[in-house]
């Protein structure tokens, strides 16, 4: 009796410790998921409030473009570097710095006294999100063993899908309610209690982790990319209202020269220490090179569509933010449903044809939208928009979920992290470029000095004009997809962050519905999903 008595006691102690550890990591998961959800909602929530922001602050058309494009550009420029900083200095540390900065930037956005302050605060928000978001999946990877990640990523996918649907609706409600007379400002201020709670709880429950062999930083590469994109995007946003001055053309030409310098520098950086911002050898893989072109072009198309769609409904048709927000629900639901079905049922059977069918469906939805807008004019209703939006949503869902796997399927395993980070960065750059092109495609078609009676029809015509451009972009995407693998390999090297000792952890964000769960279901729980912003 006496010899057996200590045994239960000794066995119980590890169980208690194990239970405490188990609770701790699930708390950590909830915290990082909440941060990713906050970032996702912040992106989708802003577009719906743009007309209200413009009315309240007197922002010019170029300013409202920069409110969205500035965030995307800052996020893209810092995404890969944010992931590497976490590997070097600790994922927990960078996550807490990122969430603290994101919360401060949200407060600055909410209390912005001018359009210029709001744009600057949004750029800061994007930069701090680039520190926070890449740590999310790295923390999950370090916290949960491989056999549990399938369940975790499935949950993550559901949360992200919810964010994609709820963001525009939440933005519409907060704007419409006009809480304390603050109008659009609560869409940013809502981040404050969430961010503060994440900072306090994250410091307590998240376990620190680093990469044993982290890649070095490439700050010169980041500077070249950022400068090149600014030299291209700034003239596009200002050119229309300034009458397309000579310096704008010189700046855009200079951006191309700067990108050539970037390529030369990255080659030198790869030879010198093997840590370039852009791993140029990846572009020797035909499917990856074509896939990056697809991702960039897709980002351009989406950047154009979502901003002009919001302006058309609220400023053109005169709808409230709430009506515009609820009109988009069928689209969001269609994307989420189609994304899940595409990876689980369709892609294993039909391969790349599923993605190409998605592009053609989006074109069909756009053409139907153009026809309805022309037929019904200013009297068009939300119900009449539902059909083209559902068709477009199904098409988009067929693309966004399997695209990462198709693009990364032939990438060598040692470059999987770099390829994933570049894949996500390129979409953000495409999005920023698309938002900048709105000046040319949409505002350029409206004209100046409109009477109040002319505004609605002018916005409707410009909307139809923009949709033709987006349809053309999607036709180009359809053709580029012929370079993707006809069938994806059973095992995809580029799907996740490889072991810390061999690859750069994935630098991702989380802004496409059902992408995460779709990736996991296609490759099993050992694979980490590639998330897109």
C-alpha positions in Angstrom: 0.0 0.0 0.0 2.7 2.5 1.0 4.8 1.8 -2.1 1.9 2.3 -4.4 0.5 5.4 -2.8 2.9 7.9 -4.5 2.2 6.6 -8.0 -1.2 8.2 -8.5 0.3 11.4 -7.2 3.2 11.3 -9.5 0.9 10.5 -12.5 -1.5 13.3 -11.7 1.1 16.0 -11.7 2.0 15.8 -15.4 -1.7 15.6 -16.2 -2.3 18.9 -14.5 0.7 20.4 -16.2 -0.5 19.0 -19.5 -4.0 20.4 -19.0 -2.6 23.9 -18.2 -0.3 23.8 -21.2 -3.3 22.7 -23.4 -5.4 25.6 -22.1 -2.6 28.0 -22.7 -2.0 27.1 -26.3 -5.8 27.2 -27.1 -5.9 30.7 -25.5 -2.9 31.6 -27.7 -4.8 30.4 -30.7 -7.9 32.4 -29.9 -5.7 35.5 -29.5 -3.9 35.2 -32.8 -7.1 34.3 -34.6 -8.8 37.4 -33.2 -5.9 39.5 -34.4 -6.1 38.0 -37.9 -9.9 38.5 -37.8 -9.4 42.2 -36.8 -7.0 42.8 -39.7 -9.4 41.1 -42.2 -12.4 43.1 -41.0 -10.4 46.3 -41.1 -9.7 45.8 -44.8 -13.2 44.9 -45.8 -14.9 47.4 -43.5 -13.3 50.5 -45.0 -14.6 50.4 -48.5 -18.2 50.6 -47.5 -17.5 53.7 -45.4 -15.5 55.5 -48.1 -18.4 57.8 -49.3 -19.1 58.8 -45.7 -15.4 59.5 -45.1 -15.4 61.7 -48.2 -18.4 63.7 -47.2 -17.2 64.2 -43.7 -13.6 65.1 -44.4 -13.9 66.7 -47.8 -11.4 64.2 -49.2 -10.5 64.4 -52.8 -10.9 61.3 -55.1 -7.1 60.7 -55.0 -7.2 60.8 -51.1 -9.9 58.2 -50.9 -7.9 56.0 -53.2 -4.9 56.3 -50.9 -7.0 55.5 -47.8 -7.2 52.0 -49.3 -4.2 51.8 -51.5 -1.8 53.2 -48.9 -2.7 50.3 -46.5 -2.3 47.7 -49.2 1.1 49.1 -50.3 2.5 49.4 -46.8 1.2 45.9 -46.0 2.8 44.4 -49.2 6.1 46.2 -48.7 6.5 44.9 -45.1 5.0 41.4 -45.3 8.1 39.3 -46.0 10.3 41.4 -43.8 7.7 41.1 -41.0 7.9 37.3 -41.2 11.7 37.4 -41.1 11.8 39.8 -38.2 9.7 37.3 -36.2 12.0 34.5 -37.1 15.0 36.5 -35.9 13.7 38.3 -32.8 10.8 36.1 -31.8 7.3 35.6 -33.2 5.6 36.6 -29.9 7.6 39.8 -29.6 6.9 40.9 -33.2 3.2 39.9 -32.8 2.8 42.1 -29.7 4.7 45.0 -31.3 2.5 44.6 -34.4 -0.8 44.5 -32.5 0.2 47.4 -30.3 1.1 49.5 -33.4 -2.0 48.4 -35.2 -4.1 49.5 -32.2 -2.4 52.9 -32.0 -2.8 53.4 -35.8 -6.5 52.5 -35.5 -6.9 55.2 -32.9 -5.1 57.7 -35.2 -7.4 56.7 -38.0 -10.5 57.1 -35.8 -9.5 60.6 -34.6 -8.0 61.8 -37.9 -8.7 65.5 -38.3 -8.0 65.6 -42.1 -7.8 63.4 -45.1 -3.9 63.6 -45.0 -3.8 62.4 -41.4 -6.2 59.6 -42.3 -4.0 58.5 -45.2 -0.8 58.6 -43.1 -2.5 56.6 -40.3 -3.8 54.0 -42.8 -0.2 53.6 -44.1 1.0 53.1 -40.5 -1.8 50.6 -40.0 -0.7 48.6 -43.0 2.9 48.6 -41.9 2.1 47.4 -38.4 -0.3 44.7 -39.8 2.7 43.5 -41.8 4.5 42.9 -38.5 1.5 41.3 -36.8 -0.1 39.0 -39.4 2.9 36.9 -40.6 3.4 35.8 -37.0 -0.1 34.3 -36.8 0.6 31.0 -38.7 4.2 30.9 -37.4 2.9 30.9 -33.9 0.3 28.2 -34.7 3.1 26.2 -36.4 5.3 26.5 -33.3 2.4 25.9 -30.8 0.6 22.9 -32.3 2.0 19.5 -33.4 1.4 18.5 -37.0 -1.4 16.1 -36.2 -3.5 18.9 -34.6 -3.0 21.5 -37.3 -5.7 20.2 -39.6 -8.3 21.0 -36.9 -6.7 24.3 -36.2 -6.6 25.4 -39.8 -10.2 24.3 -40.3 -11.3 26.5 -37.5 -9.1 29.3 -38.8 -10.8 29.0 -42.2 -14.2 29.3 -40.6 -13.1 32.4 -38.7 -11.7 34.1 -41.9 -14.8 33.2 -43.9 -16.9 34.8 -41.2 -14.7 37.9 -41.3 -15.1 38.2 -45.1 -18.9 38.1 -44.8 -19.2 40.2 -41.7 -16.7 43.0 -42.5 -18.8 45.0 -45.0 -22.0 44.5 -43.0 -20.3 45.6 -39.8 -18.9 48.6 -41.5 -22.3 49.5 -42.9 -24.0 49.1 -39.5 -21.3 51.2 -37.6 -21.5 53.9 -40.3 -25.3 53.9 -40.4 -25.8 54.0 -36.6 -23.6 57.1 -36.4 -22.7 56.3 -32.8 -22.2 59.5 -30.7 -22.3 61.5 -33.9 -18.9 59.9 -34.9 -20.2 58.8 -38.3 -17.5 56.5 -39.9 -15.0 56.8 -37.1 -16.2 53.7 -35.1 -15.1 51.4 -37.9 -11.5 52.1 -36.7 -12.2 52.8 -33.0 -13.7 49.3 -32.6 -10.2 47.9 -32.9 -9.1 49.6 -29.7 -10.6 47.3 -27.1 -9.8 44.3 -29.2 -6.2 45.3 -29.7 -5.7 46.2 -26.1 -7.1 42.8 -24.9 -5.0 41.0 -27.5 -1.9 42.8 -26.3 -2.5 42.0 -22.6 -3.6 38.4 -23.1 -1.0 37.7 -25.8 1.8 38.7 -23.5 0.5 36.2 -21.0 -0.5 33.1 -23.1 1.6 33.1 -26.3 4.8 31.2 -26.1 7.9 32.7 -27.7 9.6 31.0 -30.6 12.3 31.8 -33.1 13.7 30.1 -36.3 17.0 28.3 -35.7 18.2 29.4 -39.2 16.4 32.6 -40.0 17.0 34.4 -43.3 18.6 37.8 -43.1 16.8 41.0 -43.8 16.9 42.7 -47.2 16.0 46.3 -46.3 17.5 47.7 -49.5 15.2 45.4 -51.5 12.2 46.6 -49.4 13.2 50.2 -50.1 13.5 49.6 -53.9 10.2 47.8 -54.1 8.4 50.5 -52.1 10.0 53.4 -54.0 9.2 51.7 -57.4 5.6 51.1 -56.4 5.2 54.7 -55.1 6.7 56.1 -58.3 4.1 54.1 -60.3 1.0 54.5 -58.1 1.3 58.2 -57.1 1.1 59.6 -60.6 -1.8 57.3 -61.4 -3.8 58.6 -58.4 -3.0 62.3 -59.0 -2.7 62.4 -62.8 -6.3 62.9 -63.7 -6.9 65.8 -61.3 -3.6 67.5 -62.2 -4.1 67.2 -65.9 -1.4 64.5 -66.4 1.8 66.6 -65.9 5.1 65.6 -67.4 6.6 64.6 -64.1 3.9 61.9 -63.8 5.1 60.2 -67.0 8.7 60.5 -65.9 7.9 59.0 -62.5 6.2 56.0 -64.0 9.0 55.5 -66.5 11.5 55.8 -63.6 9.6 53.1 -61.6 10.4 50.6 -64.4 14.0 51.5 -64.2 14.0 51.1 -60.5 12.5 47.6 -60.8 15.4 46.7 -63.1 17.8 47.9 -60.4 15.8 45.7 -57.9 16.4 42.6 -60.1 20.1 43.3 -60.4 20.4 43.9 -56.6 18.4 40.8 -55.7 20.7 38.6 -57.9 23.7 40.1 -56.1 22.0 39.6 -52.7 21.3 35.9 -53.5 24.9 35.3 -54.4 26.2 37.2 -51.4 24.2 35.7 -48.4 21.3 33.7 -49.9 18.6 36.0 -48.3 17.1 38.1 -51.1 13.7 39.7 -50.6 12.7 38.1 -54.0 14.1 34.7 -54.8 14.5 35.2 -58.6 15.3 31.6 -59.3 11.7 30.8 -58.6 10.7 32.4 -61.8 12.4 29.6 -63.7 9.5 27.5 -62.7 6.9 28.2 -65.4 3.9 27.5 -63.3 5.1 29.8 -60.5 6.0 32.7 -62.9 2.6 32.4 -64.6 0.8 32.1 -61.2 2.5 35.2 -59.9 1.3 37.0 -63.0 -2.2 35.6 -62.3 -2.1 36.7 -58.7 -0.9 40.2 -59.6 -3.5 40.7 -62.3 -6.2 39.3 -60.1 -5.3 41.8 -57.4 -5.6 44.6 -59.9 -9.0 43.5 -61.0 -10.3 43.1 -57.5 -8.8 46.5 -56.5 -10.7 48.2 -59.3 -14.0 46.4 -58.8 -14.6 46.8 -55.1 -13.9 50.5 -54.9 -15.9 51.5 -57.9 -18.7 49.2 -56.8 -19.0 51.0 -53.5 -18.9 54.4 -55.1 -21.5 53.4 -57.7 -24.0 52.2 -55.1 -23.6 55.0 -52.6 -22.7 58.0 -54.6 -24.2 57.0 -57.9 -27.4 55.3 -56.9 -27.6 57.3 -53.6 -28.0 54.2 -51.4 -27.2 54.1 -47.7 -24.1 52.3 -46.4 -26.4 49.7 -44.9 -28.2 49.0 -48.1 -24.9 48.8 -50.0 -23.5 46.5 -47.3 -26.4 44.1 -47.4 -26.4 44.0 -51.2 -22.9 42.4 -51.1 -24.0 39.5 -48.8 -24.9 37.1 -51.6 -21.5 37.7 -53.2 -19.6 36.9 -50.0 -21.7 33.8 -49.3 -21.2 32.6 -52.9 -17.4 33.0 -52.6 -17.2 31.0 -49.3 -19.4 28.2 -50.5 -17.7 27.8 -53.9 -14.2 28.0 -52.3 -14.9 25.0 -50.1 -16.5 23.0 -52.9 -13.7 23.8 -55.4 -10.9 22.3 -53.4 -12.8 19.4 -51.8 -14.7 18.2 -54.9 -13.8 19.9 -58.1 -10.0 20.5 -58.3 -9.0 16.9 -57.5 -11.1 15.8 -60.5 -10.8 18.6 -63.0 -7.5 20.4 -62.1 -6.8 23.8 -63.5 -10.0 23.8 -65.5 -11.8 24.7 -62.3 -9.8 27.9 -62.0 -10.3 28.8 -65.6 -14.1 28.1 -65.2 -14.0 30.5 -62.3 -12.4 33.3 -64.4 -15.0 32.8 -67.2 -17.8 32.8 -64.6 -16.6 36.1 -63.2 -16.5 37.5 -66.8 -20.1 36.2 -67.3 -21.2 37.8 -64.0 -19.6 41.1 -65.0 -21.3 41.1 -68.4 -24.6 40.4 -66.8 -24.0 43.2 -64.3 -23.2 45.6 -67.2 -26.4 44.6 -69.0 -28.6 45.0 -65.9 -27.0 48.4 -65.1 -27.7 49.6 -68.6 -31.2 48.2 -68.7 -32.5 49.3 -65.3 -30.4 52.5 -64.9 -30.9 54.4 -61.7 -33.9 52.2 -60.8 -31.8 49.0 -60.3 -32.5 47.2 -57.0 -30.5 45.0 -54.7 -32.4 42.0 -55.8 -31.6 42.6 -59.5 -27.9 42.8 -58.5 -28.1 39.5 -56.7 -27.8 37.2 -59.7 -24.6 38.8 -61.3 -23.1 39.0 -57.8 -23.7 35.3 -57.1 -22.3 34.3 -60.5 -19.2 36.4 -59.8 -18.9 35.1 -56.3 -19.0 31.5 -57.4 -16.4 32.3 -60.0 -14.1 34.0 -57.5 -14.5 31.1 -55.0 -13.4 28.7 -57.7 -10.2 30.7 -58.1 -9.1 31.9 -54.6 -9.1 28.6 -52.8 -7.1 26.4 -55.2 -4.9 29.2 -56.7 -2.1 29.0 -54.1 -1.8 25.3 -54.5 -1.7 25.5 -58.3 1.0 28.2 -58.2 3.2 26.7 -55.6 2.8 23.0 -56.5 6.1 22.8 -58.5 8.2 25.1 -56.3 11.2 23.3 -54.7 10.7 22.6 -51.0 13.7 24.7 -49.9 12.0 27.8 -51.4 8.5 27.1 -50.2 8.4 29.9 -47.6 9.9 32.5 -49.9 7.4 31.5 -52.7 4.5 31.7 -50.3 5.5 35.1 -49.0 6.0 36.5 -52.5 2.7 35.0 -53.6 0.8 37.0 -50.9 2.9 40.2 -51.4 2.2 40.3 -55.1 -1.6 40.2 -54.5 -1.3 43.2 -52.2 0.7 45.1 -54.8 -1.8 44.2 -57.5 -4.6 45.5 -55.2 -2.8 48.8 -54.6 -2.2 49.2 -58.4 -5.8 48.4 -59.1 -7.0 51.0 -56.6 -4.6 53.6 -58.2 -6.0 52.8 -61.7 -9.5 53.8 -60.5 -8.5 57.4 -61.2 -7.9 56.5 -64.8 -10.7 54.0 -65.4 -13.5 55.3 -63.2 -13.0 59.0 -62.3 -11.5 59.6 -65.8 -14.8 58.5 -67.3 -17.0 60.8 -65.1 -15.8 64.2 -66.2 -15.8 67.5 -64.3 -18.5 70.1 -63.3 -21.5 67.7 -63.1 -24.8 69.1 -62.0 -26.5 67.2 -59.2 -28.9 65.6 -61.7 -25.9 64.4 -63.8 -24.0 62.7 -61.0 -26.0 59.5 -60.7 -26.0 58.7 -64.5 -22.4 59.7 -64.8 -21.4 57.3 -62.0 -23.5 54.5 -63.5 -21.8 55.0 -66.9 -18.4 55.0 -65.3 -19.2 51.9 -63.4 -20.1 50.0 -66.6 -17.0 51.4 -68.2 -14.9 50.0 -65.3 -16.5 46.6 -65.4 -15.4 46.2 -69.1 -11.9 46.8 -67.9 -12.2 44.2 -65.1 -13.7 41.7 -67.6 -10.7 42.3 -69.8 -8.4 41.6 -66.8 -10.2 38.3 -66.2 -9.9 37.2 -69.8 -6.1 37.8 -69.5 -6.1 35.7 -66.3 -8.0 32.9 -68.1 -5.2 32.8 -70.7 -2.4 33.0 -68.2 -3.9 30.0 -66.4 -3.0 27.7 -69.3 0.6 27.9 -67.9 -0.5 26.4 -64.5 -0.2 22.6 -64.0 -3.1 20.7 -65.5 -3.2 18.6 -62.4 -1.7 19.5 -59.0 0.8 17.2 -57.4 -0.4 15.1 -54.5 2.1 16.7 -52.2 2.7 20.5 -52.4 6.0 21.8 -51.1 5.0 25.4 -51.2 1.8 25.1 -49.2 3.2 26.0 -45.8 6.1 27.0 -43.8 8.5 24.2 -44.0 10.5 23.2 -41.0 12.1 26.3 -39.5 15.6 25.1 -40.2 15.1 24.8 -43.9 12.7 27.5 -45.1 11.5 30.9 -44.5 8.1 30.8 -42.6 5.2 31.9 -44.6 4.5 35.6 -44.6 0.8 35.7 -45.0 -2.4 37.6 -44.3 -5.9 36.3 -44.1 -8.3 37.9 -46.5 -9.9 35.4 -48.8 -12.8 33.4 -47.5 -12.5 29.6 -47.1 -9.0 29.6 -48.4 -7.5 28.2 -45.2 -9.8 25.3 -44.7 -9.7 24.6 -48.4 -5.9 24.3 -48.4 -5.9 22.1 -45.3 -8.5 19.7 -46.7 -6.5 19.3 -49.9 -3.3 18.4 -48.2 -4.0 17.2 -44.8 -3.2 18.5 -41.4 0.6 18.7 -41.8 0.4 21.5 -44.3 0.2 25.1 -43.3 -2.2 27.1 -45.5 -1.3 30.0 -47.6 -3.5 32.9 -46.8 -4.2 35.8 -49.0 -5.1 39.4 -48.1 
